[in-house]
Amino acid sequence: MANRILIVDDAAFMRMMIRDILTKNGYEVCGEANDGAQAIEKYKELKPDLITMDITMPEMDGIQALKEIKKIEPNAKVIMCSAMGQQAMVIDAIQAGAKDFIVKPFQADRVIEAIKKTLG
C-alpha cells in the first residue's frame, strides 16, 4: 500500500509542486490543508502516514500545528517546509518534533530523500 501523505501549505502552487513530486514517486496524497488549524483537523480525519508542513502560514503557523498534532499522536511523522532557511525556525521545528526539514523551492530528490528517511 502506498504511504499516505497530507500536504500543508498556504500556497496552492507549493501544494501542487509537492503533490506532483509525491505522486510521480508512488506516494498517495490523501489530503491538503492551507493553514495549521486545517492541518490538525485533516490529521484527525485522515490519519496520514506523514505530513509535509509549511512553517509560515496565516491563522496558525506550522510549528504550532506540529505541537498540536504531536499532542494527538506523539509518533506523528512531520517534515517541515519553508522558504526561509532561518536556523531558529529549523531548530524550533526539530525541537517540537519534526523529523526533517526541506527548503523551498523544492528539489524533488531532496523531498523524496527526506520522506524515505522519515518513513523508514
Secondary structure, DSSP 8 states (H G I E B T S, - for coil): ---EEEEE-S-HHHHHHHHHHHHHTT-EEEEEESSHHHHHHHHHHH--SEEEEESS-SSS-HHHHHHHHHHH-TT--EEEEESS--HHHHHHHHHTT-SEEEESS--HHHHHHHHHHHH-
